Amino acid sequence: MAFNNEKTTWTDPDTRTAYELTAFKSFVTTYEIRPDKQAEPFSVSVRVKFSNHCYSRERKEEPANQVIDTQNRKDGTTEQRVFCSDRWGFCQDLPGIIENLGLQKCLVGGGRDIIYRQEQRSHVTAHDGWYICMRLDYRANRNPAFELWVRSVHWRRNRPVDIRNHGGQKFRVLLSRFAGERGVLRP
């Protein structure tokens, strides 16, 4: 098997190159929010989780021994995923990017719970670069109640088609709005 028992390392079955996956371990961080303009800001804890789409991509012509996961899609088709060293390489800095996300501009996707962060673009106004696709979730009975699920990371030439506010907003503003819509008005 290419993964070790704890799934903290993946070893390419052909080259025997080992890739550490510890950057994708779930962690808890805090962000400051203000669910409405009159409220005092306060910190909330957020659990960050990562999908294997942060270090894998859809299988094209790779041999079967390179498949790391098979997923059933909503349309009834099956997708096989293979390890992607490019995504893996970019994502080694992903925990730090996520921890420092609060004051960074993000783009809102089709649903207000979908957020994109663009990194490493070719110039200030460019739309190319690495896109971090995230989804927010809130469940009052979970500890912490907020969750940020990093669904995918991929390099692209253009913005995703479902972007709403093209200028972007600071992540803590988006998180504050998300919290306010769920009735989280004070610590």
C-alpha positions as CSV (number, residue, x, y, z in Angstrom):
1,M,0.0,0.0,0.0
2,A,1.3,3.4,-0.9
3,F,0.1,5.1,2.3
4,N,1.6,4.3,5.6
5,N,-0.7,3.1,8.5
6,E,-1.4,6.6,9.8
7,K,-1.8,8.1,6.3
8,T,1.0,10.7,7.1
9,T,3.1,9.6,4.2
10,W,2.4,8.5,0.6
11,T,5.1,6.7,-1.3
12,D,5.1,6.6,-5.1
13,P,5.0,2.9,-5.9
14,D,7.1,3.4,-9.1
15,T,9.9,5.8,-7.9
16,R,9.7,5.0,-4.1
17,T,9.7,8.7,-3.4
18,A,8.0,9.4,-0.1
19,Y,5.8,12.5,0.4
20,E,4.9,13.7,3.9
21,L,1.2,14.5,4.4
22,T,1.5,16.1,7.8
23,A,0.6,19.5,6.3
24,F,-2.9,18.2,5.8
25,K,-3.5,17.3,9.4
26,S,-6.6,18.9,10.8
27,F,-6.0,21.8,13.3
28,V,-7.8,24.5,15.2
29,T,-7.1,28.2,14.7
30,T,-8.9,31.4,15.8
31,Y,-10.2,34.4,13.8
32,E,-11.7,37.6,15.1
33,I,-15.3,38.3,13.9
34,R,-18.0,40.9,14.4
35,P,-21.3,39.4,13.3
36,D,-23.0,42.9,13.1
37,K,-21.7,46.5,13.0
38,Q,-22.7,47.3,16.6
39,A,-21.1,44.2,18.1
40,E,-17.7,44.2,19.8
41,P,-15.3,42.0,17.9
42,F,-14.5,38.6,19.5
43,S,-12.5,35.5,18.6
44,V,-14.0,32.2,17.4
45,S,-12.2,28.9,17.1
46,V,-12.4,27.2,13.7
47,R,-11.4,23.6,12.9
48,V,-9.6,23.4,9.6
49,K,-9.8,20.1,7.6
50,F,-8.3,19.2,4.3
51,S,-9.6,17.0,1.5
52,N,-7.2,14.8,-0.5
53,H,-8.0,17.1,-3.4
54,C,-5.2,19.2,-1.9
55,Y,-2.6,16.7,-3.0
56,S,-4.4,14.7,-5.7
57,R,-6.0,15.2,-9.1
58,E,-8.2,13.3,-11.5
59,R,-6.5,10.3,-13.1
60,K,-5.9,10.7,-16.8
61,E,-3.6,8.0,-18.2
62,E,-1.6,7.0,-15.1
63,P,-1.3,3.3,-14.3
64,A,-3.7,1.8,-11.9
65,N,-1.0,1.5,-9.2
66,Q,-1.0,5.3,-9.0
67,V,-4.7,5.6,-7.9
68,I,-4.9,6.8,-4.3
69,D,-8.7,7.2,-4.0
70,T,-11.9,6.4,-5.9
71,Q,-14.8,8.7,-5.4
72,N,-18.4,8.4,-6.5
73,R,-19.8,11.7,-8.0
74,K,-23.3,13.0,-7.7
75,D,-24.0,12.3,-11.3
76,G,-23.4,8.6,-10.8
77,T,-19.9,8.4,-12.4
78,T,-16.7,7.4,-10.6
79,E,-13.6,9.4,-10.3
80,Q,-10.2,8.0,-9.6
81,R,-7.6,10.3,-8.0
82,V,-3.8,10.1,-8.3
83,F,-1.2,11.9,-6.3
84,C,-0.2,15.3,-7.6
85,S,3.3,16.5,-6.6
86,D,2.6,20.0,-7.9
87,R,-0.5,20.4,-5.6
88,W,1.4,18.7,-2.7
89,G,4.4,21.1,-3.2
90,F,2.2,24.3,-3.1
91,C,0.3,23.0,-0.1
92,Q,3.3,22.6,2.2
93,D,2.6,26.3,3.1
94,L,-1.1,25.8,3.3
95,P,-1.5,25.6,7.1
96,G,0.3,29.0,7.5
97,I,-1.8,30.5,4.7
98,I,-5.0,29.4,6.5
99,E,-3.8,30.6,9.9
100,N,-3.1,34.1,8.5
101,L,-6.3,34.2,6.4
102,G,-8.2,36.7,8.6
103,L,-7.0,39.9,6.9
104,Q,-6.5,38.4,3.4
105,K,-9.0,39.1,0.6
106,C,-11.0,36.1,-0.5
107,L,-13.6,35.6,-3.3
108,V,-17.1,34.4,-2.6
109,G,-18.3,31.5,-4.6
110,G,-21.8,30.4,-5.7
111,G,-22.9,29.7,-2.2
112,R,-21.9,32.1,0.6
113,D,-20.2,29.1,2.3
114,I,-17.8,28.7,-0.6
115,I,-14.7,30.9,-0.5
116,Y,-11.7,31.1,-2.8
117,R,-8.3,32.4,-2.0
118,Q,-5.9,33.2,-4.9
119,E,-2.2,32.8,-4.3
120,Q,0.9,33.2,-6.4
121,R,-0.6,35.1,-9.4
122,S,1.7,36.3,-12.1
123,H,0.9,40.0,-11.4
124,V,-1.4,42.1,-9.2
125,T,-4.4,42.1,-11.5
126,A,-3.9,38.6,-13.0
127,H,-6.5,35.8,-12.6
128,D,-4.0,33.0,-12.9
129,G,-2.5,31.3,-9.8
130,W,-3.2,28.7,-7.2
131,Y,-6.9,28.7,-6.0
132,I,-7.7,27.4,-2.5
133,C,-11.4,26.3,-2.5
134,M,-12.9,26.3,1.0
135,R,-16.3,25.7,2.5
136,L,-17.5,27.1,5.8
137,D,-19.8,25.1,8.1
138,Y,-21.3,25.8,11.5
139,R,-22.9,23.3,14.0
140,A,-23.7,24.6,17.5
141,N,-23.3,21.2,19.0
142,R,-19.7,20.7,17.7
143,N,-16.6,21.8,19.4
144,P,-15.4,24.1,17.8
145,A,-18.7,25.0,16.2
146,F,-17.1,26.5,13.1
147,E,-15.3,24.4,10.5
148,L,-13.3,25.4,7.4
149,W,-13.0,22.6,5.0
150,V,-10.3,23.0,2.4
151,R,-12.0,21.2,-0.5
152,S,-9.4,21.6,-3.2
153,V,-6.3,23.4,-4.2
154,H,-5.4,23.8,-7.9
155,W,-3.6,26.0,-10.3
156,R,-5.7,27.7,-13.0
157,R,-5.5,30.4,-15.6
158,N,-8.8,32.1,-14.8
159,R,-11.2,32.6,-11.9
160,P,-13.8,30.0,-11.1
161,V,-17.1,30.7,-12.9
162,D,-19.2,31.0,-9.7
163,I,-17.4,34.1,-8.3
164,R,-19.8,36.7,-6.9
165,N,-17.9,39.7,-5.7
166,H,-14.9,40.1,-8.0
167,G,-13.0,42.5,-5.8
168,G,-13.0,40.1,-2.9
169,Q,-13.4,40.8,0.8
170,K,-11.3,40.1,3.9
171,F,-11.9,36.6,5.2
172,R,-12.9,37.8,8.7
173,V,-15.6,39.9,7.1
174,L,-16.9,36.8,5.2
175,L,-16.7,34.7,8.4
176,S,-18.5,37.4,10.4
177,R,-21.3,37.5,7.9
178,F,-21.5,33.7,7.9
179,A,-21.7,33.7,11.7
180,G,-24.3,36.5,11.8
181,E,-26.5,34.5,9.3
182,R,-26.4,31.6,11.8
183,G,-27.2,33.7,14.8
184,V,-23.8,33.7,16.4
185,L,-23.9,37.3,17.8
186,R,-21.7,37.1,20.8
187,P,-19.0,34.8,22.3
